Amino acid sequence: MRSLRIQRYLITGLLTFIPLWVTWLVFKFIFGLLAGVGAPLVAALLNVASPPLREALGHSWLLPLLALVATLLFLYALGFLSSRVFGKRILAGLDRVMERIPMVHTIYGGAKKLMSVLSTKPSGTQRVVLLDFPAAPLKAVGFVTRTFRDEQGREMAAVYVPTTPNPTGGYLEVVPTEQLTATAWSVDQAMAFILSAGAVVPENVPAPAGRGAG
């Protein structure tokens, strides 16, 4: 009886720990990603700061936090600038410069197009789908980036399948639309599900709506 009680407590502790551990991994990844963006700026500011200020801010635990704050401020300023006429003109000029640089315009244009696609709801096609990946009966979450027809007239979908917990890497699959399972998930719900490795699921996530992305 005592051994069963110990086993039950261990299992309960494990089930309690796993969500906390997954949440920590996701938070650590996002924190490291954002802090890495602002780290060069913080390092540059420390180089020109006075010695007392440099010593006060030079703690190993404080630098990543400052880098995170710098990144968030930069993103806020960029979003504010992008919503203004003057900022839109600057970004349009930046786009024209990027388009003239070999190789760079392909990467920049593709990434910008992907962000634009994911931020708008498609007409006639559900954005978030399930597909057989890597093989049936396994299912993966994918984002339909566009639909088109092949030489035989079949409707095909380009589906981006992100990896977990880093959605910036993934696979591009070309799948007949009739082989996709449409969902009522929003992009935000799907991204939360992917980033948390399935641990964060909204309470009222609709069930798959059946075959077909149209």
Accessible surface in RSA format (square Angstrom, percent):
REM  Atomic radii and reference values for relative SASA: ProtOr
REM  Chains: A
REM  Algorithm: Lee & Richards
REM  Probe-radius: 1.40
REM  Slices: 20
REM RES _ NUM      All-atoms   Total-Side   Main-Chain    Non-polar    All polar
REM                ABS   REL    ABS   REL    ABS   REL    ABS   REL    ABS   REL
RES MET A   1   171.24  88.7 133.80  88.5  37.45  89.2 108.79  92.5  62.45  82.7
RES ARG A   2   183.78  77.2 178.03  90.8   5.75  13.7  66.29  90.6 117.49  71.2
RES SER A   3    78.93  66.7  69.04  92.1   9.89  22.8  50.26 107.0  28.67  40.2
RES LEU A   4   110.14  61.3 106.37  76.1   3.78   9.5 106.40  74.7   3.74  10.1
RES ARG A   5   115.02  48.3 114.60  58.4   0.42   1.0  17.53  24.0  97.48  59.1
RES ILE A   6    87.03  49.5  86.15  64.2   0.88   2.1  86.98  62.6   0.04   0.1
RES GLN A   7    98.76  55.2  97.34  71.1   1.42   3.4  27.87  59.3  70.89  53.8
RES ARG A   8   130.91  55.0 126.97  64.7   3.94   9.4  63.44  86.7  67.47  40.9
RES TYR A   9   132.32  61.8 123.84  70.5   8.48  22.1  91.75  68.9  40.57  50.0
RES LEU A  10   124.10  69.1 116.18  83.1   7.93  19.9 118.73  83.4   5.38  14.5
RES ILE A  11    86.79  49.4  85.86  64.0   0.94   2.3  86.79  62.5   0.00   0.0
RES THR A  12    76.16  54.2  75.13  76.2   1.03   2.4  58.83  79.0  17.33  26.2
RES GLY A  13    37.68  46.5   0.00   N/A  37.68  46.5  32.99  90.5   4.69  10.5
RES LEU A  14   100.02  55.7  94.81  67.8   5.21  13.1  98.41  69.1   1.62   4.3
RES LEU A  15   116.06  64.6 105.98  75.8  10.08  25.4 106.86  75.0   9.21  24.8
RES THR A  16    81.78  58.2  72.77  73.8   9.00  21.5  62.30  83.7  19.48  29.4
RES PHE A  17   111.47  55.8 109.99  68.1   1.47   3.8 111.29  67.5   0.18   0.5
RES ILE A  18    73.59  41.9  73.59  54.8   0.00   0.0  73.59  53.0   0.00   0.0
RES PRO A  19    64.47  47.0  63.71  58.1   0.76   2.8  64.42  53.2   0.04   0.3
RES LEU A  20   118.98  66.3 113.20  81.0   5.78  14.5 114.17  80.2   4.81  12.9
RES TRP A  21   120.67  48.4 117.57  56.9   3.10   7.3 101.22  54.0  19.45  31.6
RES VAL A  22    20.55  13.5  20.55  18.6   0.00   0.0  20.55  17.9   0.00   0.0
RES THR A  23    78.26  55.7  74.73  75.8   3.53   8.4  62.94  84.5  15.32  23.2
RES TRP A  24   133.16  53.4 129.58  62.7   3.57   8.4 115.72  61.7  17.44  28.3
RES LEU A  25    69.98  39.0  65.84  47.1   4.14  10.4  65.91  46.3   4.08  11.0
RES VAL A  26    19.04  12.5  19.04  17.2   0.00   0.0  19.04  16.5   0.00   0.0
RES PHE A  27   117.40  58.7 114.06  70.6   3.34   8.7 117.10  71.0   0.31   0.9
RES LYS A  28   120.24  58.7 116.05  71.2   4.20  10.0  63.13  56.8  57.11  60.8
RES PHE A  29    60.69  30.4  50.39  31.2  10.30  26.8  59.02  35.8   1.67   4.8
RES ILE A  30    62.10  35.3  62.10  46.3   0.00   0.0  62.10  44.7   0.00   0.0
RES PHE A  31    51.52  25.8  48.72  30.2   2.80   7.3  51.17  31.0   0.35   1.0
RES GLY A  32    40.41  49.8   0.00   N/A  40.41  49.8  30.64  84.1   9.78  21.9
RES LEU A  33    95.26  53.0  85.91  61.5   9.35  23.5  92.03  64.6   3.23   8.7
RES LEU A  34    42.28  23.5  42.28  30.2   0.00   0.0  42.28  29.7   0.00   0.0
RES ALA A  35     9.21   8.5   8.71  13.4   0.49   1.1   8.91  12.5   0.30   0.8
RES GLY A  36    45.16  55.7   0.00   N/A  45.16  55.7  31.36  86.1  13.79  30.9
RES VAL A  37    88.73  58.4  67.64  61.2  21.09  50.8  74.88  65.1  13.85  37.6
RES GLY A  38     4.12   5.1   0.00   N/A   4.12   5.1   4.12  11.3   0.00   0.0
RES ALA A  39    45.72  42.0  40.97  63.2   4.75  10.8  42.93  60.5   2.79   7.4
RES PRO A  40    91.08  66.4  77.85  71.0  13.24  48.1  85.90  70.9   5.18  32.2
RES LEU A  41    92.68  51.6  86.65  62.0   6.03  15.2  90.44  63.5   2.24   6.0
RES VAL A  42    12.52   8.2  12.44  11.3   0.08   0.2  12.52  10.9   0.00   0.0
RES ALA A  43    51.23  47.1  46.12  71.2   5.10  11.6  50.41  71.0   0.82   2.2
RES ALA A  44    51.94  47.8  45.78  70.7   6.16  14.0  49.48  69.7   2.46   6.5
RES LEU A  45   102.56  57.1  99.93  71.5   2.62   6.6 100.25  70.4   2.30   6.2
RES LEU A  46    22.39  12.5  22.36  16.0   0.03   0.1  22.39  15.7   0.00   0.0
RES ASN A  47   111.73  77.0  91.27  88.2  20.46  49.3  23.37  56.3  88.36  85.4
RES VAL A  48   123.99  81.6  89.16  80.7  34.84  83.9  96.20  83.6  27.79  75.4
RES ALA A  49    17.81  16.4   5.72   8.8  12.09  27.5  14.20  20.0   3.61   9.6
RES SER A  50    59.27  50.1  47.75  63.7  11.52  26.5  41.61  88.6  17.65  24.7
RES PRO A  51    95.53  69.6  90.64  82.6   4.89  17.8  92.52  76.4   3.01  18.7
RES PRO A  52    96.10  70.0  85.31  77.8  10.79  39.2  91.81  75.8   4.29  26.7
RES LEU A  53    88.29  49.2  84.21  60.2   4.08  10.3  87.54  61.5   0.75   2.0
RES ARG A  54   101.78  42.7 100.36  51.2   1.42   3.4  39.03  53.3  62.75  38.0
RES GLU A  55   139.61  80.2 124.88  94.5  14.73  35.1  51.82 100.2  87.79  71.7
RES ALA A  56    56.00  51.5  41.50  64.0  14.50  33.0  49.38  69.5   6.62  17.5
RES LEU A  57    49.44  27.5  49.44  35.4   0.00   0.0  49.44  34.7   0.00   0.0
RES GLY A  58    39.78  49.1   0.00   N/A  39.78  49.1  15.29  42.0  24.49  54.8
RES HIS A  59    90.12  49.3  85.36  59.3   4.76  12.2  51.68  53.3  38.44  44.7
RES SER A  60    98.20  83.0  78.94 105.4  19.26  44.4  52.62 112.1  45.57  63.8
RES TRP A  61   171.78  68.9 153.79  74.4  17.98  42.2 147.56  78.7  24.22  39.3
RES LEU A  62    26.61  14.8  26.61  19.0   0.00   0.0  26.61  18.7   0.00   0.0
RES LEU A  63    60.60  33.7  59.07  42.3   1.52   3.8  59.38  41.7   1.22   3.3
RES PRO A  64    49.81  36.3  45.72  41.7   4.09  14.9  49.64  41.0   0.18   1.1
RES LEU A  65    78.83  43.9  78.75  56.3   0.07   0.2  78.75  55.3   0.07   0.2
RES LEU A  66    50.61  28.2  47.99  34.3   2.62   6.6  47.99  33.7   2.62   7.1
RES ALA A  67     2.23   2.1   2.23   3.4   0.00   0.0   2.23   3.1   0.00   0.0
RES LEU A  68    27.65  15.4  27.65  19.8   0.00   0.0  27.65  19.4   0.00   0.0
RES VAL A  69    68.71  45.2  68.48  62.0   0.22   0.5  68.71  59.7   0.00   0.0
RES ALA A  70    15.89  14.6   9.59  14.8   6.30  14.3  13.52  19.0   2.37   6.3
RES THR A  71     2.42   1.7   1.22   1.2   1.21   2.9   2.42   3.3   0.00   0.0
RES LEU A  72    89.06  49.6  84.06  60.1   5.00  12.6  84.49  59.3   4.58  12.3
RES LEU A  73   116.13  64.7 112.69  80.6   3.43   8.6 113.16  79.5   2.97   8.0
RES PHE A  74   110.25  55.2 104.40  64.7   5.85  15.2 109.77  66.5   0.49   1.4
RES LEU A  75    84.07  46.8  75.65  54.1   8.42  21.2  76.02  53.4   8.05  21.7
RES TYR A  76   161.42  75.4 151.26  86.1  10.15  26.4 117.29  88.1  44.13  54.4
RES ALA A  77    55.97  51.5  49.94  77.1   6.04  13.7  53.52  75.4   2.45   6.5
RES LEU A  78    68.71  38.3  65.56  46.9   3.15   7.9  68.27  47.9   0.44   1.2
RES GLY A  79    41.64  51.4   0.00   N/A  41.64  51.4  34.09  93.6   7.55  16.9
RES PHE A  80   107.57  53.8  99.90  61.9   7.67  19.9 105.42  63.9   2.15   6.2
RES LEU A  81    61.80  34.4  61.73  44.2   0.07   0.2  61.80  43.4   0.00   0.0
RES SER A  82    36.06  30.5  29.18  38.9   6.88  15.8  23.72  50.5  12.34  17.3
RES SER A  83    63.98  54.1  40.40  53.9  23.59  54.3  41.96  89.4  22.02  30.8
RES ARG A  84   115.16  48.4 113.94  58.1   1.22   2.9  43.84  59.9  71.32  43.2
RES VAL A  85   100.45  66.1  97.45  88.2   3.00   7.2  97.67  84.9   2.78   7.5
RES PHE A  86   135.66  67.9 132.40  82.0   3.25   8.5 133.36  80.9   2.30   6.6
RES GLY A  87     0.00   0.0   0.00   N/A   0.00   0.0   0.00   0.0   0.00   0.0
RES LYS A  88   118.50  57.8 112.80  69.2   5.70  13.6  60.32  54.3  58.18  62.0
RES ARG A  89   167.57  70.4 158.10  80.6   9.47  22.6  52.82  72.2 114.75  69.5
RES ILE A  90    79.80  45.4  70.51  52.5   9.29  22.4  77.45  55.8   2.35   6.4
RES LEU A  91    49.60  27.6  49.60  35.5   0.00   0.0  49.60  34.8   0.00   0.0
RES ALA A  92    40.02  36.8  35.18  54.3   4.84  11.0  38.65  54.4   1.37   3.6
RES GLY A  93    19.45  24.0   0.00   N/A  19.45  24.0  18.38  50.4   1.07   2.4
RES LEU A  94    75.57  42.1  70.63  50.5   4.94  12.4  73.82  51.8   1.75   4.7
RES ASP A  95    25.40  17.8  25.40  25.3   0.00   0.0  12.40  29.2  13.00  13.0
RES ARG A  96   134.33  56.4 133.56  68.1   0.77   1.8  51.88  70.9  82.45  50.0
RES VAL A  97    84.09  55.3  82.93  75.1   1.16   2.8  83.83  72.8   0.26   0.7
RES MET A  98    47.49  24.6  47.49  31.4   0.00   0.0  46.73  39.7   0.76   1.0
RES GLU A  99   117.62  67.5 100.58  76.1  17.04  40.6  33.52  64.8  84.10  68.7
RES ARG A 100   194.43  81.6 164.54  83.9  29.89  71.2  61.87  84.6 132.56  80.3
RES ILE A 101    68.23  38.8  67.19  50.1   1.03   2.5  68.23  49.1   0.00   0.0
RES PRO A 102   105.50  76.9  94.62  86.3  10.88  39.5  98.89  81.6   6.61  41.1
RES MET A 103   141.43  73.2 137.24  90.8   4.20  10.0 102.49  87.1  38.94  51.6
RES VAL A 104    57.93  38.1  56.41  51.1   1.52   3.7  57.93  50.3   0.00   0.0
RES HIS A 105    79.21  43.3  73.16  50.9   6.05  15.5  38.15  39.3  41.06  47.8
RES THR A 106    85.47  60.8  74.55  75.6  10.92  26.0  66.54  89.4  18.93  28.6
RES ILE A 107   124.91  71.1 116.97  87.1   7.94  19.1 123.30  88.8   1.61   4.4
RES TYR A 108    62.92  29.4  58.37  33.2   4.55  11.8  51.67  38.8  11.25  13.9
RES GLY A 109    33.66  41.5   0.00   N/A  33.66  41.5  28.62  78.5   5.04  11.3
RES GLY A 110    41.50  51.2   0.00   N/A  41.50  51.2  33.76  92.7   7.73  17.3
RES ALA A 111    54.98  50.6  47.05  72.6   7.93  18.0  52.57  74.0   2.41   6.4
RES LYS A 112    98.47  48.0  92.37  56.7   6.10  14.5  79.50  71.6  18.98  20.2
RES LYS A 113   135.85  66.3 131.93  80.9   3.93   9.4  81.61  73.5  54.24  57.8
RES LEU A 114    47.00  26.2  43.93  31.4   3.07   7.7  46.76  32.8   0.24   0.7
RES MET A 115   113.33  58.7 108.75  72.0   4.58  10.9  71.41  60.7  41.92  55.5
RES SER A 116    57.27  48.4  50.95  68.0   6.31  14.5  24.46  52.1  32.81  46.0
RES VAL A 117    17.26  11.4  14.75  13.4   2.51   6.0  17.26  15.0   0.00   0.0
RES LEU A 118    29.68  16.5  22.80  16.3   6.87  17.3  22.92  16.1   6.76  18.2
RES SER A 119    89.11  75.3  48.78  65.1  40.33  92.9  49.12 104.6  39.99  56.0
RES THR A 120    80.56  57.3  73.00  74.0   7.55  18.0  64.62  86.8  15.93  24.1
RES LYS A 121   159.25  77.7 124.74  76.5  34.50  82.1 109.63  98.7  49.62  52.9
RES PRO A 122    30.56  22.3  13.88  12.6  16.68  60.6  23.16  19.1   7.39  46.0
RES SER A 123   112.67  95.2  82.59 110.2  30.08  69.3  55.99 119.2  56.68  79.4
RES GLY A 124    67.40  83.1   0.00   N/A  67.40  83.1  45.34 124.4  22.06  49.4
RES THR A 125    18.32  13.0  11.84  12.0   6.48  15.4   5.82   7.8  12.51  18.9
RES GLN A 126    42.40  23.7  37.21  27.2   5.19  12.4   9.82  20.9  32.57  24.7
RES ARG A 127    15.60   6.6  15.60   8.0   0.00   0.0   6.70   9.2   8.90   5.4
RES VAL A 128     0.18   0.1   0.18   0.2   0.00   0.0   0.18   0.2   0.00   0.0
RES VAL A 129     0.00   0.0   0.00   0.0   0.00   0.0   0.00   0.0   0.00   0.0
RES LEU A 130    27.55  15.3  27.55  19.7   0.00   0.0  27.55  19.4   0.00   0.0
RES LEU A 131     3.60   2.0   3.60   2.6   0.00   0.0   3.60   2.5   0.00   0.0
RES ASP A 132    55.24  38.7  37.33  37.2  17.91  42.4  14.27  33.6  40.97  40.9
RES PHE A 133    44.97  22.5  41.87  25.9   3.10   8.1  41.87  25.4   3.10   8.9
RES PRO A 134   103.15  75.2  76.68  69.9  26.47  96.2  77.18  63.7  25.97 161.4
RES ALA A 135    59.06  54.3  54.07  83.4   4.99  11.3  58.70  82.7   0.36   1.0
RES ALA A 136    70.17  64.5  44.27  68.3  25.89  58.9  44.45  62.6  25.72  68.1
RES PRO A 137   121.60  88.6 105.57  96.2  16.03  58.3 108.57  89.6  13.03  81.0
RES LEU A 138   106.24  59.2 103.30  73.9   2.93   7.4 106.24  74.6   0.00   0.0
RES LYS A 139    93.40  45.6  60.52  37.1  32.88  78.3  58.76  52.9  34.64  36.9
RES ALA A 140    17.74  16.3  11.98  18.5   5.76  13.1  17.74  25.0   0.00   0.0
RES VAL A 141    17.62  11.6  11.79  10.7   5.82  14.0  11.79  10.2   5.82  15.8
RES GLY A 142     0.00   0.0   0.00   N/A   0.00   0.0   0.00   0.0   0.00   0.0
RES PHE A 143     1.45   0.7   1.45   0.9   0.00   0.0   1.45   0.9   0.00   0.0
RES VAL A 144     1.57   1.0   1.57   1.4   0.00   0.0   1.57   1.4   0.00   0.0
RES THR A 145    30.31  21.6  21.17  21.5   9.14  21.8  16.04  21.5  14.27  21.6
RES ARG A 146   152.66  64.1 143.29  73.0   9.38  22.3  57.42  78.5  95.24  57.7
RES THR A 147    44.20  31.4  26.25  26.6  17.95  42.8   2.03   2.7  42.17  63.7
RES PHE A 148    71.05  35.5  59.73  37.0  11.32  29.5  70.94  43.0   0.12   0.3
RES ARG A 149   159.43  66.9 132.88  67.7  26.55  63.2  49.95  68.3 109.48  66.4
RES ASP A 150    43.08  30.2  26.47  26.3  16.61  39.3  30.72  72.3  12.36  12.3
RES GLU A 151   185.28 106.4 142.84 108.1  42.45 101.1  65.43 126.6 119.85  97.9
RES GLN A 152   153.50  85.8 116.39  85.1  37.11  88.3  46.27  98.5 107.23  81.3
RES GLY A 153    37.39  46.1   0.00   N/A  37.39  46.1  26.84  73.7  10.56  23.6
RES ARG A 154   112.40  47.2 105.91  54.0   6.49  15.5  46.14  63.1  66.26  40.2
RES GLU A 155    62.41  35.8  58.13  44.0   4.28  10.2   8.99  17.4  53.42  43.6
RES MET A 156    16.73   8.7  16.73  11.1   0.00   0.0  16.73  14.2   0.00   0.0
RES ALA A 157     0.00   0.0   0.00   0.0   0.00   0.0   0.00   0.0   0.00   0.0
RES ALA A 158    10.97  10.1  10.97  16.9   0.00   0.0  10.97  15.5   0.00   0.0
RES VAL A 159     0.00   0.0   0.00   0.0   0.00   0.0   0.00   0.0   0.00   0.0
RES TYR A 160    36.62  17.1  36.62  20.8   0.00   0.0  32.81  24.7   3.81   4.7
RES VAL A 161     6.22   4.1   6.22   5.6   0.00   0.0   6.22   5.4   0.00   0.0
RES PRO A 162    13.10   9.5   0.66   0.6  12.45  45.2   0.66   0.5  12.45  77.3
RES THR A 163    49.36  35.1  44.47  45.1   4.89  11.7  42.85  57.6   6.51   9.8
RES THR A 164    69.31  49.3  38.99  39.5  30.32  72.3  21.57  29.0  47.74  72.2
RES PRO A 165    52.60  38.3  52.60  48.0   0.00   0.0  52.60  43.4   0.00   0.0
RES ASN A 166    54.12  37.3  53.94  52.1   0.17   0.4  14.99  36.1  39.13  37.8
RES PRO A 167    19.91  14.5  15.06  13.7   4.85  17.6  15.34  12.7   4.57  28.4
RES THR A 168   107.63  76.5  72.38  73.4  35.24  84.0  67.82  91.1  39.81  60.2
RES GLY A 169    30.74  37.9   0.00   N/A  30.74  37.9  30.73  84.3   0.01   0.0
RES GLY A 170    35.39  43.6   0.00   N/A  35.39  43.6   0.56   1.5  34.83  78.0
RES TYR A 171   116.81  54.5 111.83  63.6   4.98  13.0  71.60  53.8  45.21  55.7
RES LEU A 172   122.08  68.0  92.81  66.4  29.27  73.6  92.81  65.2  29.27  78.8
RES GLU A 173    48.46  27.8  47.02  35.6   1.44   3.4   1.75   3.4  46.71  38.1
RES VAL A 174    85.00  55.9  58.34  52.8  26.66  64.2  58.34  50.7  26.66  72.3
RES VAL A 175    17.50  11.5  17.06  15.4   0.44   1.1  17.50  15.2   0.00   0.0
RES PRO A 176    15.35  11.2  15.35  14.0   0.00   0.0  15.35  12.7   0.00   0.0
RES THR A 177    12.65   9.0  12.61  12.8   0.04   0.1   4.31   5.8   8.34  12.6
RES GLU A 178    98.15  56.3  86.93  65.8  11.21  26.7  59.30 114.7  38.85  31.7
RES GLN A 179    92.88  51.9  90.55  66.2   2.33   5.6  22.81  48.5  70.08  53.1
RES LEU A 180     0.00   0.0   0.00   0.0   0.00   0.0   0.00   0.0   0.00   0.0
RES THR A 181    16.14  11.5  16.14  16.4   0.00   0.0  11.94  16.0   4.20   6.3
RES ALA A 182    12.20  11.2  12.20  18.8   0.00   0.0  12.20  17.2   0.00   0.0
RES THR A 183     1.88   1.3   0.00   0.0   1.88   4.5   0.05   0.1   1.83   2.8
RES ALA A 184    54.97  50.5  33.63  51.9  21.34  48.5  36.91  52.0  18.05  47.8
RES TRP A 185    30.93  12.4  27.39  13.3   3.54   8.3  27.02  14.4   3.91   6.3
RES SER A 186    54.51  46.1  44.96  60.0   9.55  22.0  49.54 105.5   4.97   7.0
RES VAL A 187    35.08  23.1  31.65  28.6   3.43   8.3  31.65  27.5   3.43   9.3
RES ASP A 188   116.35  81.5 108.71 108.2   7.64  18.1  32.37  76.2  83.98  83.8
RES GLN A 189    47.43  26.5  44.76  32.7   2.66   6.3  14.95  31.8  32.48  24.6
RES ALA A 190     0.00   0.0   0.00   0.0   0.00   0.0   0.00   0.0   0.00   0.0
RES MET A 191    49.70  25.7  49.70  32.9   0.00   0.0  46.82  39.8   2.88   3.8
RES ALA A 192    35.05  32.2  27.82  42.9   7.24  16.5  33.44  47.1   1.62   4.3
RES PHE A 193    55.99  28.0  55.63  34.5   0.36   0.9  55.63  33.7   0.36   1.0
RES ILE A 194     8.40   4.8   6.44   4.8   1.96   4.7   8.40   6.0   0.00   0.0
RES LEU A 195    38.89  21.7  38.89  27.8   0.00   0.0  38.89  27.3   0.00   0.0
RES SER A 196     5.22   4.4   5.22   7.0   0.00   0.0   5.22  11.1   0.00   0.0
RES ALA A 197    63.72  58.6  31.57  48.7  32.15  73.1  37.31  52.5  26.41  70.0
RES GLY A 198    30.02  37.0   0.00   N/A  30.02  37.0  11.94  32.8  18.08  40.5
RES ALA A 199    53.24  49.0  14.24  22.0  39.00  88.7  24.92  35.1  28.32  75.0
RES VAL A 200    75.25  49.5  72.05  65.2   3.21   7.7  75.25  65.4   0.00   0.0
RES VAL A 201    70.77  46.6  47.65  43.1  23.11  55.7  47.80  41.5  22.96  62.3
RES PRO A 202    43.17  31.5  27.62  25.2  15.55  56.5  39.56  32.7   3.61  22.5
RES GLU A 203   174.83 100.4 134.62 101.8  40.20  95.7  58.61 113.4 116.22  94.9
RES ASN A 204   133.01  91.7 112.14 108.4  20.87  50.3  39.17  94.3  93.84  90.7
RES VAL A 205    34.01  22.4  10.66   9.7  23.35  56.3  10.66   9.3  23.35  63.3
RES PRO A 206    56.28  41.0  43.49  39.6  12.79  46.5  54.53  45.0   1.75  10.8
RES ALA A 207    79.51  73.1  59.51  91.8  20.00  45.5  65.29  91.9  14.23  37.7
RES PRO A 208    69.73  50.8  50.59  46.1  19.14  69.6  50.59  41.8  19.14 118.9
RES ALA A 209    79.35  73.0  38.13  58.8  41.22  93.8  49.23  69.3  30.12  79.8
RES GLY A 210    33.68  41.5   0.00   N/A  33.68  41.5  33.00  90.6   0.68   1.5
RES ARG A 211   149.97  63.0 116.86  59.6  33.11  78.8  57.80  79.0  92.17  55.9
RES GLY A 212    17.02  21.0   0.00   N/A  17.02  21.0  15.15  41.6   1.87   4.2
RES ALA A 213     2.15   2.0   0.46   0.7   1.69   3.8   0.62   0.9   1.53   4.0
RES GLY A 214    88.41 109.0   0.00   N/A  88.41 109.0  49.94 137.1  38.47  86.2
END  Absolute sums over single chains surface
CHAIN  1 A    14646.8      12325.5       2321.3      10345.7       4301.1
END  Absolute sums over all chains
TOTAL         14646.8      12325.5       2321.3      10345.7       4301.1
